[in-house]
C-alpha cells in the first residue's frame, strides 16, 4: 500500500471549498486538488520519500503495469465558482495517431455538490461540427452546447471527444485517464491575471477530436454500488474491516467524507492510497470512500 500526498492547483475559476479536501490554505482560489497522479506535471509524493511516477518506473509489475506504462488514471477533487471553459479531450485514435500516446482522455464526475443551476454543459445539440463553427463565429454557444441536468450523488461519464464543461457551483470527485491534455474550445473571453491576456484556445484540435454523436451517461451513485466503464470501475462505499484488490492494476481508495484509518495510517478527506493487485489491507476506522479500479483496455486496441 502507498499513501499519496495531494497537490494543490490554483485556478481562475476555483474557490476555497477544497480546503476541506486537503487543499493548501495558502492559496486563495483552488480549482483542483490532485489526490492520485503520476504524470510529469503532477506527480504525487508517496510514503514521504519518492513519487508515484518514479516508483512505477522502477517496479511497474508491482502496480500491475508493463514497462513504460504509467498509472492510467488521475483522481482529483474539483471546485468551481465560475463555469470552466468548453473543452474536448483527445480520443484514443487521435492520441495514438497524432500524439504517440496509448489512449485518450475519458473521465467521470461524481457530484459532491451540484452546480448552482442544476446542470452542466455537455453534448453538441445540433449534432454537427458546422454548428460549432457557427457558434464560434457568433461567440455564442447558447443554442449549440446542451444543458445536462445533474444532482448531488450523480455520476456523469464523459467519453473522450465529447464537448463539455463544469458549471459554476460544482464540487466533484473526478477520475480521468492520465493523458492530461485538454483542448479549450471557448473560454468566455476571460483574461488571465497572470498574463493580462485571454487564455489560449485550441480550435483546430477541438474540432479534430469532436464527436457530435456522443452522449454523456448519468447514473445515481449512492452507497454500496459499483459502476463499470471501459476505462475504470468505481465503487462508492463505507469502507470497513478489510479490502482486497481483486483487479489486475493497483486500485485507488479516495476519502470522500470523514477520516479513514487504514493499516494504522490516517487518510483525511480528499486524500488517497493505492492498494496493489491481490493485496489485502485492514481498516481500523471506517469512512466514506470511492474505490477506482483502472482497466488496461488499451492493450487490446
C-alpha positions, 0 to 999 in steps of 0.5 A: 500500500502507498499513501499519496500526498495531494497537490494543490492547483490554483485556478481562475475559476476555483474557490476555497471549498477544497480546503476541506479536501486537503487543499493548501490554505495558502492559496486563495482560489483552488480549482483542483486538488490532485489526490492520485497522479503520476504524470510529469506535471503532477506527480504525487509524493508517496510514503514521504520519500519518492513519487508515484511516477518514479516508483512505477518506473522502477517496479511497474509489475508491482502496480500491475503495469508493463514497462513504460506504462504509467498509472492510467488514471488521475483522481482529483477533487474539483471546485468551481465558482465560475463555469470552466471553459468548453473543452474536448479531450483527445480520443484514443485514435487521435492520441495514438495517431497524432500524439504517440500516446496509448489512449485518450482522455475519458473521465467521470464526475461524481457530484459532491455538490451540484452546480448552482443551476442544476446542470452542466454543459455537455453534448453538441445539440445540433449534432454537427461540427458546422454548428460549432463553427457557427457558434464560434463565429457568433461567440455564442454557444447558447443554442449549440452546447446542451444543458445536462441536468445533474444532482448531488450523488450523480455520476456523469461519464464523459467519453473522450471527444465529447464537448463539455464543461463544469458549471459554476457551483460544482464540487466533484470527485473526478477520475480521468485517464492520465493523458492530461491534455485538454483542448479549450474550445471557448473560454468566455473571453476571460483574461488571465491575471497572470498574463493580462491576456485571454487564455489560449484556445485550441480550435483546430484540435477541438474540432479534430477530436469532436464527436457530435454523436456522443452522449454523456451517461448519468447514473445515481451513485449512492452507497454500496454500488459499483459502476463499470466503464471501459476505462475504470470501475468505481465503487462508492462505499463505507469502507470497513474491516478489510479490502482486497484488490481483486483487479489486475492494476493497483486500485485507488481508495479516495476519502470522500467524507470523514477520516479513514484509518487504514493499516494504522495510517490516517487518510483525511478527506480528499486524500488517497492510497493505492492498494496493489493487485491481490493485496489485502489491507485492514481498516481500523476506522471506517469512512466514506470512500470511492474505490477506482479500479483502472482497466488496461483496455488499451492493450487490446486496441 
